[in-house]
Every structure is written in structure tokens, then in C-alpha cells.
Amino acid sequence: MASRPQVNSGCHALFAHLSEYLDGELPAADCDTIARHCRTCARCRHVIGSLRRTVALCRESGQTRLPAPVRARARARMLALLENQPAGAAGSRRGAPAKKRSGPSPPTAPRVKNR
């Protein structure tokens, strides 16, 4: 069984400033210190590489626009939930009115404007 790299004080210092490092918010001297540490620490090199890939994937996923029919269905379901109706009750294909609940009505959320 392969031994795991040891976590040392340099690793802890890196983790304390990891977000600032990846966002380019650290002074150049601190970035150089982290880069030097990563040249000798496989664990930190792996963590930084993995986190960079994760951030890149998250950014890419937010750029894909859903098809119009999917957006319309999602909007209708969200509005139905906001109105405290079962999904599909508002504008049901069968034309049946939505069932009213008995008892006090829950507070309503603000309506979302169509864009």
C-alpha cells in the first residue's frame, strides 16, 4: 500500500489562503510561496488542480441556456409551487380547475414577472 503524503504547516497555510490564491487576490510573493510548496507537495498540487477544474466546470455549466420548452415548463412548475398548487394544476391540459385547500391560506410569495 502506498503511503500518503504528509500534511505539514505549509499545507495548512496553503489551505487557509486557497480561495484567494485561485482567485488571484494574493500578493505575488505569496503566490510564489504557494507555487514553490506545490512543486514538492503532491497532495496540495492535486487539491489545487482539482479545485481549478471544478471551478471551471461550474463556470461552463452556467453558460449553457436551456431550450425554451424546458424553461417554460420549469417556470410553470415554480409558479405553481409559489401559488401552493400541485405542479401542472395551473393551466392543466385537461382544463380541470385546481383544487382549493381547506383551512387557512399560507402566506404567498411575490409573483415572478415573465421575461
C-alpha positions in Angstrom: 0.0 0.0 0.0 1.4 3.4 -1.0 2.0 5.9 1.8 0.0 9.1 1.7 1.9 12.4 1.6 2.2 14.1 4.9 0.3 17.3 5.6 2.6 19.9 7.1 2.4 23.5 8.1 2.9 24.6 4.5 -0.2 22.7 3.6 -2.2 24.3 6.3 -1.0 27.8 5.3 -2.0 27.0 1.7 -5.4 25.8 2.6 -6.0 28.9 4.7 -5.5 31.1 1.5 -6.6 28.7 -1.2 -9.6 30.7 -2.5 -7.5 33.9 -2.5 -4.8 32.1 -4.4 -7.1 30.7 -7.0 -8.9 34.0 -7.5 -5.6 35.8 -8.0 -6.1 38.0 -4.9 -2.8 37.2 -3.1 0.3 39.3 -3.5 2.8 37.9 -6.0 5.3 36.9 -3.2 2.6 34.7 -1.5 1.6 33.2 -4.9 5.3 32.3 -5.4 5.5 30.7 -2.0 2.4 28.5 -2.7 3.8 27.6 -6.1 7.1 26.5 -4.5 5.3 24.4 -2.0 3.2 22.7 -4.7 6.3 21.7 -6.6 7.3 19.5 -3.7 3.8 18.6 -2.3 1.8 16.2 -4.4 -1.3 16.4 -2.2 -1.5 20.2 -2.4 -0.8 20.1 -6.2 -3.7 17.7 -6.6 -6.1 19.7 -4.4 -5.3 22.9 -6.4 -5.6 21.2 -9.7 -8.9 19.5 -8.8 -10.4 22.7 -7.4 -9.4 24.6 -10.6 -11.1 22.0 -12.7 -14.2 22.1 -10.5 -14.5 25.9 -10.7 -14.0 25.8 -14.5 -16.8 23.2 -14.8 -19.1 25.3 -12.7 -18.5 28.4 -14.8 -19.1 26.5 -18.0 -22.3 24.9 -16.8 -23.8 28.4 -16.1 -23.3 29.4 -19.7 -25.5 26.8 -21.3 -29.0 28.1 -21.9 -31.8 25.6 -21.5 -34.2 25.1 -24.5 -37.3 27.4 -24.4 -39.8 24.5 -23.8 -37.7 23.3 -20.8 -37.5 26.9 -19.4 -41.3 27.3 -19.8 -42.1 24.0 -18.0 -39.7 24.9 -15.2 -41.2 28.4 -14.9 -44.8 27.0 -14.8 -43.8 24.5 -12.1 -42.1 27.1 -10.0 -45.1 29.4 -10.3 -47.4 26.6 -9.3 -45.3 25.9 -6.3 -45.3 29.5 -5.3 -49.0 29.6 -5.6 -49.1 26.4 -3.4 -50.8 24.4 -6.1 -49.8 21.0 -7.4 -47.5 21.3 -10.4 -49.5 21.3 -13.6 -52.7 22.4 -11.9 -52.4 25.9 -13.3 -53.0 25.6 -17.0 -53.7 21.9 -16.8 -54.1 20.1 -20.1 -57.4 18.6 -19.1 -58.8 22.0 -18.2 -59.8 21.0 -14.7 -59.6 23.8 -12.1 -57.1 23.5 -9.4 -58.4 22.0 -6.1 -58.7 24.5 -3.2 -57.3 23.6 0.1 -59.4 23.9 3.2 -58.2 25.8 6.2 -56.1 29.0 6.4 -54.1 30.0 3.4 -50.3 30.1 3.8 -48.6 33.4 3.0 -48.0 33.9 -0.6 -44.6 34.7 -2.3 -44.2 37.6 -4.6 -45.1 36.8 -8.2 -42.2 36.5 -10.7 -42.6 38.6 -13.8 -42.3 36.9 -17.2 -39.3 37.9 -19.2 
